[in-house]
């Protein structure tokens, strides 16, 4: 059984006007996502601005999210750090706070030294020390390094490394990851722009920022592909693509937070050095949300 197959969303971390953690907003957001068909949540992912949080803030985010989630809804926590030792410490703290799995990004500062052997050693040490299952996290658009299929094939043999998230759109590499790992190993897509073809290539689900805004549609996409209704899934991908591009490669986290605010969530401003998107982008986001019928989903009390 693939415990972490399904549709997850990497939740945004809302900040108050004074740049402190908006704890009430976070609670409200998580409760609302728990009313959707999402499999679970990813806390402290790239879209959660994880590198911008200190350890004390990160631990509070984990604790708040877990308190609002039923135990049967899995919570994956991003625990990747540059040092193996720091990654192990963050993973142990996340486990103590109720994480069901750790999503561990590739270290990347010393890019030239990030070889297959270095990656394998890093992840094996983390997996050996982790009290919870480990998911590899390849996010080349931010790290500038790539986790090679050779490394993934080796790491997939460790009993505490249960899967990975691949945030790139290289379908050939995704297919190689799937072909070279055990059948019970989970590969999750991380790019909404290539969500449909990644599912067709054999991904077991996804971790998508888009699923914060359109959880039902993202869950439906997976169900359509599983049912062999490929034409309907392709059409759904086309409908979702403009919004996916806006909150993905074009404008990133600032656009995601603006879209969440438009939908009545606690979005808030991104943490500097990131800056809020301008009015023109907000207008584009509103029209894209309107086109998908999402603005109407704002609860009456929050309008």
LINUR-V379857 format. One line per field, one symbol per residue. ss: DSSP state (A for helix, B for strand, O for the rest). burial: 1 if it has 16 or more other C-alpha atoms within 10 Angstrom, else 0. A space follows every 50 residues. Layout:
ss = ???
burial = ???
This chain:
ss = OOOOOBBBBBOOOOBOOOOOBOAAAAAAAAAAAOOOOOOBBBBOOAAAOA AAOOAAAAAAAAAAAAAAOOOOOBBBBBOOOOOAAAAAAAAAAAAAOOOO BBBBBOOOOOAAAOOAAAAAAAAAAAAAAOOOBBBBBBOAAAAOOOOOAA AAAAAOOOOOBBBBBBOOOOAAAAAAAAAOOOOOOBBBBOOAAAAAAAAA OOOOBBBOOAAAAOAAAAAAAAAAAAOOOAAAAAAAAAAAAAAAAAAAAA OAAAAAAAAAAAOOOOOOOOOOOOOOOOAAAAAAAAAAAAAOOOAAAOOA AAO
burial = 00011111111111110000111011101110110001111111111111 01100001101111110110000111111110010011111111101111 11111111000001010011011101111111111111110000111010 11101100011111111110100111110010001111111111111111 11111111111111101111110110000100110110011111111100 01111111111111111111100001100011011101100001100000 000
